[in-house]
Amino acid sequence: MRQAMTIAIIGPEKFAFQDLVCVDLALTALADGPVALVPEQAGHEDATLSWPTEEGVPTATLEVQIKGAAGTFDVAMLAEHLLHYPERAGKGSLLERLMDGKGRAVLFVISARCADMLTPLLLDRAPRALVEGRAVNTELAEALRTAVTAVGQKSLSKKQSKLKEARRLDAQALAARPFDDYARALRHLAVMERQTAEAVEVRLHHELQRRRFDTLSIRGVLASLTDLLSSAKRSQTNVVPNILRELESRAPQAVRPADYHERGIETALFERLEDQRAVLLAGPPRAGKTWTARRIGGELQQLGFEVRSGSHIDEAERFLTDPIGAARLYILDDPLGAREPIFDASARMGALRQLIERLPSNRRLVAAQTEAVLLQARGAGDLEDCAIGVHPWIAITPLAPEPAIAIWRAAAADQGIAKTDIERVTKLIERNEQLREPGALAYLAQTFDGLPDNVGDAEILFQARSDAVDFARGLAGISVGSRTMLSAAALATNPGQAAALPELAFVANGGTARPGFEPESYVISFGTDPRPVPAYLVPPQLADGEVLAVDDLQRRRVLEQSDSGLNFTHPYLRAGAQALLRPDIPGDLDRLVEQVERSLACVHSSTSLAAARNLRWLRAAVPANARSSIFEIARNGVRSLFPATRDACFAFLVDMADELSPSQRDRLPGLADRVSIGLEDIDISNGIGFITDQPDMFAFASPLDEIQPYLSAIEAGEPLGLDLALGRRILLTLERHPDAMTAEACRRFLRADEAVIRAAAASAWLARPREGDEEIIEWLAHDFAPSISAAILNSVTYSWKELDASRRKELTEVLRAQATSPGCASVLLNRLVLFNRPEHYGDEPPVRRQNIWHNSRRRIAECGPRLGLMFRRRACGV
C-alpha cells in the first residue's frame, strides 16, 4: 500500500533562480536523448550536463554558470566569469578547461542584458549542439584576450592572499596563449540573456502543461523538482533519474478507463461534443454514464485537452471560463445529486444552463446525471422534457451482449471467481438485458463471494441490481475497519479529489486535535513567533484493521490509489459509502460530528476543502432534528486556516440561513467578518498557504518588472498555475500598481478558489476608472463572498470622485446586488455605519454615506430576518 503526499505543496512565492534554470535545462536537454545533470559538482560550475559516455569518457559536457545580477553583460564581465576557478585552486579555470577540453562547452545563463559585442554568443541552438561549435568573429576573440590581459594586470593589495596572487599569475599565463585558443573557446560558448526566476518559471509552466499536467498542480510539481535539486547538490549526484521518476509518478492519470468496451455510440458523442461543446448523458445507476464520459474525455486528453472532473457546477464554471489559452474539458458527475436531488437542484440546473451558454470555443463539458434524479429535479416524466436549450439528455442504454460479457469476464477474473460461475453468469447475460449494465456487472463481481453456493439465477440478477448501499453495509459488516475507512473516504474526498492515507487516518481516529483550525478566539500580537505551518503533532496512523480494510477495498475495486491518494472508483460506490454515515442512534451522530470536524481540520488544504464541499450532502444525510450539528461543524469550519475551506463553510451557512437556529443566525455577521480577510493575512511557508495570526500590514511587494513575465503570460493566455502563493505575490504588486492590472489578468484572478484572491483582484481593478469591463462587473455582482463586497465598497469609496455618473451608478448597482446576500449585507452594513467617523474615513469622506446607503439600505434590511435581531436593528435604525 503506497503512501501518498501528506502536505499540500503549492510552491513557494518565489523559486530559487539557479534551481529553476537547472530544471529547465534538464527538461530541454532530455529532448535530445539521455542526459545527466549534476548541480554544483565539485571542481565545476553551477551545473554540469553530460551526454552518454563511451568507455567511461563523456562524449559531451556542458558547464553552466548562472548569474542573477542585472545590468549589462560586457566582455570584461565575460572574462571575469570565465576566470572562475575550482575552490582553493589557482589553476584550472573555466576558460582553461574550455580551451583545452575536447567535447566541452560552456553556457552562461544571466539576468543581465548582453552588450552589443556579445550578441553573436546568444544561444541559438540546443545545448548539446554547442559542443560541436559554431563560427565566431575574430574581433570578439581579440576583445576577450584583451579583457583577460586586463584581469592579469590588476594590482593586488599587499594583504591579498597567495591564492589570489596565484590566480592573477594564471590569468597572465592565459592572456599569453595564442589567438586560436580564444577563438576555439568562443566557438563552444553561449549566453542566455535576460533570464529571471519568473521568466524561467513561466517557461516551465508551458513545458509541464505540454506534458499534460493540470495547471494548478504545476507549481507543486516544480516545488518537488527543485527539492530534488537541493538533495542532488548535497549528494553530488545526477538529478535527472529522480526528475524523471517524479514526473512519471505525478503525471496526470489517463482519463479513459483501461477496461472500457465500446458501445458503438462514442464517435457520434464525440462529434456532438465538438459541434455543440457540451454533451449531457443520463441513465440509471451503473448504466455506464461515467465510464462513457471518461471514454470521451480520454479522446480529448490525447488531443492535448486538460481534463478535470467533479460534481460541483461552480468549480466547473471557474475551470471552463478561466481565460487561459489551454483547451479544457470538465466531466461533471451527478451535479444534481447521486441518489436524490440536492436541496437547490433547480438553481443548479439554471447554473448548468448558464455555463453551457458561456462555454468558450476551446472548452468542452460532459455531464453525466442519474436519470431518476434528473426527472425528479425537473418534475418531468421523460428525458425529452429535460433538455437544456438545444442540448438534449442522451440516454445511456444497456450494452450489447458481447461487450457486456467481456466486462463480466475481466471483472470476474480480477476477483478470482471460479470458471464455472463465470460461464454461468455469461449465459445469463446472453439471455437477460437487465444484466448488461457495466456498473451492475462490476458490482456483481465485487460481491459474488457473498452469494451462497447454491445460488439461483434470480438471486444473481437481484444481487447485480441491488443497491450500492447494501454493498457498503455488507462491507461495513465485515469489520469495523472497513466501515471506518469507507466513512473517512466519503468525508475527505470529492470526485476528482483524492485524499492521502495520513489524512484518512486523521479523519478516522485523529482524536481531539484540530491542527487545521485557529483558536475560537486569540489575540493578535507582534514581536512573537508567528503561527507555524499546520502540521500534526503526532503523524496519524491507520490501525492494523484499517490497513487490512484499505487493502481489501482496493482489491474489491471500491477504492483506487493514485499519486494524490485514495478515492472511490465509481460515483455509485461513493453514494453507498455516504449512506453509511446516516446516524441511527445518538452515538452514531456523535461519531459523525467528530469525523466531519476532523476532515475539515486536517492539514492538507485540498482535503479540507473537499470536506467543506461535502457539508451539503451531509445535511441531507442526517435527520432534520440533527442538522444543527452539521451547521455547528460548518461554523467551526470558518476557523479553518485555509482560505478556500473557510469560504466554502461560510457559503454553506448562508445558503442554509433559513434553517439555522436564531442563535446560529445571530453569529452570521461575526462569521462574515471572519472570512473577510486580506492578502496581509496570508502566510506562505514551506510551500503551504494558510491564514496567519500576525498580519503583515507592510508585506513586501515585488517590483513590477520582476512579475512582468507572469503578467505577459497571463495576457497571452499561456498556462500559468495561479495558486495561492503566486496569486498573492502578483496581487501585492498590482495593489501598488493598479494601472498594470489588465482585464485578462483580472478575469484570471476572479476564477480563483480563494475569495481573498478574488477580492484583491477586484480592488486593483476598481482602483482606477475602467471602460468596457461589463463581463468583469457582472461577475463581481454575482460573487457573494463577503470579502468581495468589502473590496468593492472600499474601492468605490476611495475612487468616487474620479468616477463619472454612469460608472457610479454601475458600481452602486453592483453593491445593491451584493446586498441581497446575508453575508455580504452584513459586511456592507458594518462598513457603511462607519462612513461618518473621521477616524475611519477622515473629516471629509470621499463619498457621502447617503450616496450608497440609500441605494442599498432596503436590500440590506431585507436580509435582516436571515441575520438575527441585532442586524435588523442596525439596518433599520443605525
C-alpha positions, -999 to 999 in steps of 0.1 A, spaced: 0 0 0 18 32 -12 18 63 9 9 95 -9 20 130 -3 9 143 31 12 180 27 -4 205 3 25 217 -17 15 247 -38 50 261 -44 68 289 -26 62 326 -35 95 326 -54 117 298 -65 155 300 -65 167 312 -99 195 286 -101 172 257 -93 147 267 -119 174 271 -145 187 236 -137 152 220 -141 147 239 -173 180 228 -188 174 192 -178 139 191 -194 152 208 -225 183 186 -229 161 154 -225 145 163 -258 178 152 -274 180 119 -256 195 107 -223 215 133 -203 230 136 -168 229 168 -148 249 173 -116 243 206 -98 273 224 -82 296 195 -90 329 198 -72 355 215 -94 329 226 -119 303 254 -123 267 258 -111 255 228 -132 272 202 -154 254 184 -181 269 154 -198 256 132 -226 261 94 -229 296 81 -223 319 59 -244 345 39 -225 339 60 -194 346 94 -211 316 117 -217 311 124 -253 299 158 -245 300 180 -214 283 214 -209 292 235 -179 266 261 -169 272 293 -149 241 311 -136 242 348 -127 212 367 -114 227 402 -113 210 429 -135 228 454 -157 248 449 -189 270 419 -195 301 430 -214 334 415 -224 350 424 -192 324 406 -172 327 376 -195 364 375 -188 358 376 -151 332 348 -152 355 326 -174 383 331 -149 363 312 -123 384 286 -105 376 255 -86 376 260 -48 410 267 -33 427 263 -67 450 287 -85 447 269 -119 421 250 -139 398 280 -146 367 276 -167 385 294 -195 414 269 -194 390 239 -193 372 254 -223 404 260 -243 419 225 -236 390 202 -232 376 183 -261 338 177 -263 332 206 -238 311 237 -240 300 265 -216 267 282 -212 261 314 -192 225 320 -180 223 356 -169 197 381 -159 216 410 -174 214 422 -210 242 413 -233 264 442 -247 261 445 -284 295 430 -290 284 398 -273 252 393 -292 269 367 -315 272 345 -284 234 343 -277 221 308 -276 206 298 -309 205 260 -308 200 231 -285 226 230 -256 240 197 -269 249 213 -302 272 238 -285 298 210 -281 300 208 -319 309 245 -321 299 275 -342 315 303 -361 328 333 -341 343 366 -353 379 375 -347 371 409 -332 353 392 -303 381 367 -297 407 395 -296 385 416 -272 382 386 -248 420 382 -248 424 419 -241 399 416 -212 418 386 -197 451 405 -200 435 434 -180 425 410 -153 461 396 -151 475 431 -149 453 442 -120 474 452 -90 466 435 -57 469 450 -23 498 438 -1 474 419 21 460 398 -6 462 360 -2 486 337 -20 456 321 -37 446 354 -53 481 361 -64 483 326 -80 451 332 -99 464 366 -111 495 349 -124 474 322 -141 454 349 -158 486 364 -172 496 330 -185 462 326 -201 465 360 -217 497 349 -234 480 319 -251 475 320 -289 446 338 -305 434 304 -318 428 292 -283 404 321 -276 386 316 -309 382 278 -300 369 287 -266 343 311 -280 331 286 -306 318 265 -277 304 292 -256 269 307 -255 248 331 -234 212 332 -225 204 368 -215 176 385 -196 167 354 -177 149 357 -144 134 332 -120 100 345 -132 107 341 -169 121 306 -164 92 296 -143 67 307 -170 87 287 -195 85 256 -172 47 261 -167 44 259 -205 66 228 -207 47 210 -179 13 219 -194 26 205 -227 32 173 -207 -5 175 -197 0 184 -161 -30 201 -145 -24 238 -145 -30 242 -107 -6 213 -99 23 227 -119 38 249 -91 36 219 -67 54 198 -92 81 225 -96 85 226 -58 91 188 -58 116 191 -87 136 219 -70 137 199 -38 153 171 -58 179 197 -70 187 206 -34 192 169 -25 214 164 -56 237 193 -46 243 177 -12 249 142 -27 268 154 -58 247 130 -79 229 131 -112 194 145 -106 179 135 -140 167 100 -130 150 114 -99 134 141 -120 120 116 -145 107 94 -117 90 123 -101 74 134 -133 62 99 -140 48 94 -105 29 128 -106 19 127 -143 -19 130 -149 -37 97 -149 -53 86 -182 -89 96 -181 -100 68 -204 -109 37 -184 -84 9 -191 -111 -18 -194 -136 2 -214 -156 -16 -240 -170 3 -270 -208 8 -272 -208 20 -308 -221 55 -298 -187 70 -289 -180 86 -324 -214 102 -325 -210 116 -290 -175 129 -298 -188 146 -329 -217 161 -310 -193 174 -283 -171 190 -310 -201 206 -326 -221 218 -295 -193 220 -269 -215 201 -244 -229 166 -241 -254 156 -215 -257 119 -205 -284 103 -184 -294 68 -174 -300 45 -144 -273 39 -118 -244 18 -131 -255 21 -167 -220 33 -177 -226 71 -178 -194 80 -161 -174 54 -180 -187 67 -213 -179 103 -202 -144 93 -194 -140 75 -227 -148 107 -245 -126 126 -221 -97 103 -228 -101 111 -265 -98 148 -258 -69 142 -234 -50 126 -261 -56 157 -282 -40 179 -256 -70 189 -235 -66 195 -198 -92 173 -182 -108 177 -147 -137 160 -131 -160 167 -102 -196 172 -91 -197 210 -84 -210 233 -112 -193 263 -97 -159 246 -98 -166 235 -134 -175 271 -143 -143 285 -128 -123 259 -147 -140 263 -180 -144 301 -181 -108 308 -170 -94 328 -199 -62 307 -200 -55 297 -236 -53 260 -230 -81 237 -242 -101 222 -213 -127 196 -206 -147 192 -174 -166 159 -166 -195 168 -144 -207 138 -124 -242 138 -109 -242 176 -103 -279 174 -92 -273 146 -67 -264 109 -70 -294 92 -52 -318 121 -48 -319 158 -58 -299 181 -37 -318 209 -20 -311 235 -46 -313 213 -77 -334 238 -96 -308 266 -91 -281 242 -101 -299 234 -133 -301 271 -141 -264 274 -134 -257 245 -157 -276 262 -184 -257 294 -180 -224 276 -180 -232 258 -213 -243 290 -229 -210 307 -219 -185 279 -229 -156 294 -249 -147 278 -282 -118 257 -268 -138 244 -238 -159 213 -235 -183 199 -209 -197 164 -205 -223 160 -177 -235 126 -165 -266 125 -143 -287 97 -128 -319 97 -148 -343 94 -118 -327 123 -100 -329 144 -132 -366 137 -137 -374 144 -101 -355 176 -101 -373 188 -132 -407 174 -123 -407 157 -157 -418 123 -169 -394 119 -198 -359 129 -207 -372 148 -237 -387 173 -212 -354 179 -195 -334 194 -224 -312 224 -217 -317 247 -247 -306 228 -278 -288 202 -256 -309 170 -250 -301 145 -223 -288 114 -242 -300 81 -227 -272 55 -219 -289 22 -226 -277 -14 -217 -248 -28 -237 -250 -54 -264 -242 -90 -252 -206 -91 -265 -192 -61 -246 -212 -69 -216 -197 -104 -215 -162 -90 -219 -167 -67 -190 -180 -95 -168 -151 -119 -177 -125 -92 -169 -141 -81 -136 -147 -117 -125 -111 -127 -133 -99 -98 -111 -120 -111 -82 -108 -147 -86 -143 -161 -94 -145 -197 -104 -146 -205 -141 -179 -224 -137 -195 -194 -121 -181 -171 -148 -196 -192 -175 -230 -194 -157 -233 -157 -155 -221 -154 -191 -251 -174 -203 -274 -153 -180 -260 -121 -197 -269 -135 -231 -305 -141 -221 -312 -111 -199 -308 -75 -209 -310 -63 -173 -276 -78 -167 -258 -58 -193 -251 -26 -174 -213 -21 -168 -217 -10 -133 -240 -38 -124 -216 -64 -138 -186 -49 -119 -208 -47 -88 -218 -84 -92 -181 -94 -95 -172 -74 -63 -200 -90 -43 -201 -125 -58 -182 -141 -29 -211 -132 -6 -236 -153 -25 -245 -188 -13 -230 -219 -31 -264 -229 -44 -274 -195 -57 -301 -193 -84 -303 -171 -115 -329 -149 -99 -306 -143 -69 -277 -135 -92 -298 -110 -111 -311 -95 -78 -276 -91 -65 -264 -73 -96 -293 -49 -94 -292 -44 -57 -284 -10 -42 -248 0 -35 -259 9 0 -265 -28 6 -230 -35 -7 -215 -8 15 -233 -21 45 -221 -56 37 -185 -44 35 -190 -24 67 -203 -56 84 -170 -74 76 -150 -54 100 -150 -21 120 -120 -11 99 -140 -13 66 -168 9 79 -143 34 93 -124 37 61 -155 39 39 -168 67 61 -135 85 61 -132 83 23 -167 96 19 -160 126 41 -125 135 29 -128 131 -9 -147 145 -38 -150 132 -74 -116 141 -89 -101 149 -55 -84 120 -36 -72 120 0 -38 108 12 -36 80 37 -24 101 66 -54 124 61 -78 94 61 -60 82 92 -66 115 109 -102 116 99 -107 81 111 -90 83 145 -73 116 150 -86 123 184 -94 158 196 -66 177 179 -77 202 153 -44 214 136 -62 230 106 -83 253 128 -73 286 145 -85 290 181 -120 302 188 -105 335 199 -70 348 200 -50 380 204 -30 393 175 4 401 189 36 414 173 71 405 181 64 369 189 68 339 166 40 337 140 17 307 138 36 277 123 26 257 92 -4 235 100 10 201 110 2 170 130 19 168 164 18 130 160 17 116 125 -17 99 120 -16 61 116 -41 36 105 -49 8 129 -40 -27 117 -76 -35 110 -79 -3 89 -48 -11 69 -63 -45 60 -96 -28 52 -79 -4 28 -62 -33 10 -95 -52 8 -113 -22 -5 -87 -17 -32 -88 -54 -41 -126 -52 -45 -121 -21 -66 -141 1 -43 -111 24 -38 -82 31 -61 -48 46 -54 -33 75 -73 -4 97 -66 -25 121 -46 -42 94 -25 -72 71 -24 -106 77 -40 -137 58 -50 -137 40 -83 -173 49 -92 -198 76 -81 -223 48 -72 -199 33 -47 -193 68 -32 -231 72 -28 -232 39 -9 -205 49 14 -222 83 20 -253 64 31 -234 46 58 -230 80 75 -267 83 82 -269 81 120 -292 55 135 -286 62 172 -272 92 192 -238 76 194 -236 75 156 -243 112 154 -215 120 179 -190 99 160 -201 115 127 -196 150 142 -161 142 153 -151 127 119 -166 156 99 -149 181 121 -116 163 118 -119 162 80 -123 200 80 -94 204 104 -68 182 86 -35 198 74 -40 192 37 -58 221 21 -73 201 -7 -88 175 17 -101 202 39 -118 219 10 -133 186 -2 -147 181 33 -163 216 33 -180 208 0 -193 176 14 -213 195 40 -241 199 15 -249 162 11 -242 156 48 -270 180 57 -294 157 37 -279 126 53 -289 134 88 -324 137 103 -339 172 102 -336 175 140 -299 168 139 -290 193 112 -280 219 137 -250 197 144 -239 200 108 -243 237 109 -222 239 141 -195 220 123 -196 245 94 -194 273 119 -162 257 133 -150 253 97 -150 291 94 -120 289 117 -101 269 91 -65 280 84 -72 275 47 -90 304 30 -109 283 5 -122 260 32 -133 290 52 -151 305 22 -169 272 14 -181 267 50 -195 302 52 -212 300 18 -229 268 31 -242 285 62 -255 315 42 -273 291 18 -288 274 48 -297 306 67 -334 298 67 -327 265 85 -304 280 111 -315 284 147 -319 321 159 -286 319 178 -268 305 147 -282 333 126 -271 358 151 -235 346 146 -235 351 108 -224 387 109 -194 378 130 -186 349 107 -188 372 77 -161 394 93 -140 363 99 -140 353 63 -133 389 51 -95 386 51 -69 403 30 -36 394 14 -18 406 45 -35 377 64 -19 350 43 14 334 51 33 312 27 57 288 44 73 256 31 51 256 1 18 258 22 -5 288 21 -25 295 53 -40 323 74 -15 338 98 -21 352 133 3 381 126 -10 400 96 18 417 76 4 451 70 36 461 52 40 429 32 69 430 6 57 436 -29 79 425 -58 89 452 -83 66 454 -112 93 445 -138 100 414 -117 65 400 -121 61 412 -157 68 377 -171 38 364 -152 16 393 -165 28 388 -200 20 351 -198 -15 358 -185 -21 384 -212 -10 359 -239 -34 332 -224 -4 309 -216 -7 282 -190 2 296 -155 -7 279 -123 -20 308 -102 -20 290 -69 -24 309 -36 13 317 -33 18 331 -68 -15 348 -68 -7 366 -36 27 377 -48 14 391 -81 -16 409 -65 6 425 -38 24 442 -66 -7 451 -85 -22 467 -54 6 492 -57 5 494 -95 -32 491 -104 -27 505 -138 -8 473 -147 -39 452 -139 -54 442 -173 -88 429 -180 -74 395 -189 -54 393 -156 -85 403 -136 -106 377 -152 -80 350 -144 -78 360 -107 -116 362 -104 -117 324 -111 -96 316 -80 -110 293 -53 -100 317 -26 -122 348 -21 -91 367 -7 -75 364 -42 -107 374 -60 -112 404 -36 -76 416 -41 -81 414 -79 -114 434 -76 -97 461 -55 -69 465 -80 -93 466 -109 -117 491 -94 -89 513 -81 -89 531 -115 -117 542 -138 -122 515 -164 -143 511 -196 -156 481 -215 -155 458 -184 -191 446 -184 -181 410 -181 -160 417 -150 -187 438 -134 -213 411 -140 -190 385 -124 -184 407 -94 -221 413 -89 -228 376 -86 -198 367 -64 -214 367 -30 -182 364 -9 -181 390 20 -146 400 11 -157 408 -24 -184 431 -10 -159 448 13 -134 452 -16 -160 467 -39 -173 492 -13 -138 503 -3 -128 508 -39 -159 527 -48 -155 549 -17 -119 559 -24 -123 564 -62 -157 580 -61 -145 615 -71 -128 601 -101 -158 583 -114 -183 597 -138 -221 594 -132 -226 563 -153 -197 544 -135 -210 555 -101 -245 541 -110 -230 509 -124 -209 502 -92 -238 512 -69 -259 486 -87 -233 460 -80 -234 468 -43 -272 466 -44 -269 431 -60 -243 421 -33 -267 433 -6 -292 405 -15 -268 380 2 -270 379 40 -232 376 44 -225 405 20 -252 426 36 -236 421 70 -201 434 59 -216 462 39 -236 474 69 -206 472 92 -187 495 69 -215 518 59 -222 528 95 -185 540 98 -187 564 69 -193 595 91 -165 587 115 -133 607 109 -111 580 124 -120 557 96 -127 580 66 -113 614 76 -132 647 81 -143 647 45 -151 612 33 -145 607 -4 -182 598 -8 -212 607 13 -227 577 30 -261 586 16 -249 581 -20 -246 543 -13 -266 539 19 -300 549 4 -294 528 -26 -285 497 -6 -304 501 27 -336 484 16 -318 454 1 -297 451 33 -327 454 55 -344 426 36 -317 403 47 -325 411 84 -347 381 91 -319 358 80 -293 375 101 -308 380 135 -323 407 157 -292 428 162 -287 431 125 -323 442 119 -320 469 144 -288 483 129 -301 480 93 -333 499 101 -322 524 127 -284 525 126 
